[in-house]
């Protein structure tokens, strides 16, 4: 299926999806793949991305990937010249997020192969900067489905916060923290 926004070239949905995945790789994990450098806050110059991607990305395709990403993974600067990932970095970046008080409960989606380890050891950020959670059970389920039947965990976030753990919320509503010890987790199936 071909689709376009006004004034833009036609792109297949798969091209937009692939552009989004490539942007995630560049802006969250491996900017060096194309010789890109991120600033300390994770921003990259869009024209530099276009130039260094050797035709793989165009400005129109980047704009489509940003506009159509169902998880709003990317932010474009107010002047429209720079782009960054909102969260999910394995690189050290300062997103400028301030600690906020979380809701009573948050959710985290995972899959059966790791549930025993998580219930024993808790949630860790692994190679990322933060553990990701959501206020929506359905969103957590969608994340867990990436590797089969999802398992949803309820995170007792307010209790964690009251006991000194810091929480942040990215611009797209994803909740972030450094770890979730097992005592704050409950299986929610």
Number of C-alpha atoms within 10 A of each C-alpha: 7 10 11 14 12 6 7 13 12 15 16 12 16 11 17 22 16 16 21 23 14 19 24 20 17 23 27 22 18 19 19 12 11 14 12 17 17 19 12 12 13 21 22 23 18 21 14 15 25 17 14 15 16 10 9 14 22 17 14 18 23 21 18 22 24 22 14 15 14 8 12 16 22 22 17 18 14 8 6 11 13 17 22 24 24 23 25 20 21 17 17 13 16 12 17 9 12 10 14 12 14 21 14 13 19 22 26 29 23 23 17 13 11 10 17 10 12 17 17 12 13 16 23 17 16 11 12 17 20 21 20 25 25 20 19 14 17 14 18 23 20 17 18 20 15 12 12 12 13 19 22 24 26 21 27 19 25 18 15 19 18 11 9 9 16 18 22 20 21 16 15 13 15 22 24 23 21 17 18 20 15 15 13 18 22 14 13 13 8
